[in-house]
Structure formats: C-alpha cells, structure tokens
Amino acid sequence: MSEEWVPMTEAARRLKVRVNKISRLANRGRIQTRENPLDERVRLVNFDEVRILFDTFGSQKDNDEDDEET
C-alpha cells in the first residue's frame, strides 16, 4: 500500500470532520505525523491511516463538542 501524506486540513476536509479532531489524534499519538519539508508550520498525516481509523471506529461527528476547546 502506498502512503499518501496530506496536511491535517486536507485530511479533515476529505473526512468531513473538524481539523481539531485530526490534531487531537496526532497529539495523543494515535496517528503518525511528519513535518512538511516545504512548510515547517504544517504537519502531514498518513491519510490512509486516518481513513481506516475513522472507517473502523466512526468519526463521531455528533460528539464534537470538545472540538470547540482546541
């Protein structure tokens, strides 16, 4: 399987969730991240890893109230 590394904002857009949800998963060590060599301010995530996580456990879109805190 090839790896597709995308910015957190792009992963969130594709999965129709808030970027805070992706960021929290990364901060808690549940998904891998790497620095973007073209922009050090942007962290990249392995989109397939995130997609599989959301497919397996669901995005819990209705339970996003803690997104407002981040």
N, C-alpha and C positions, 0 to 999 in steps of 0.2 A: 504494500500500500504506500503510495506516495504521500508525503506530508505537505499540507498547504498551510503555511503560516500567514495569518492575516492580523491586522490591527484589531484590538478589542472592539472598537467601534463597528468595524465591518462584521465581526462575528455576531455582535448583538443585533445589528440590522438584519442579517440573514435569518437569525433565530427568532426575531421579533420579541426580544426582551430588552431590558434596560442594560446599558453598559455597566452600571454598578453591580449587577448580578454577576457578570463575567469577571469584573475586577475583584469582587469578594472571593470568588472561587480561586482565583490566582493568588490572592493574598493569603488564603488559608492553605495553599499548597495542594489543592485538589486538581488543578490543571497546570501544565507546564507553560512557561513563558520564556521568551528570549527578547533581547534588545533588537530594535530595528537598526541595522547598520547605517541607514540613511537619515534617521532621525532619533536621537537618543531619548527624546521625550515620549516616544511611542513604544509600548510593549506589544509584542506579537504573541498570538496563541495559535496552537495547532488546531485548525478548525475541525478536522475530523474527530479529534479527541473530545472537543467541546460538544459537537453534534451528537456523538454517541452517548455522552453523559446525559444530555438533555433527552435524547430518544429513550434511554433506559429509565431515567428517573422522572422525566417530565420537567417542564420549565417552571411550573407552579406560578404561572402569570398572575393568578388571582391572589397570591400570597406575597406580594411585593412591597408591603408597607415598610419594611426595613430598608428598601432602596432609597427612601427619602432621606435617611440619616447620613448616607455616604456622600 
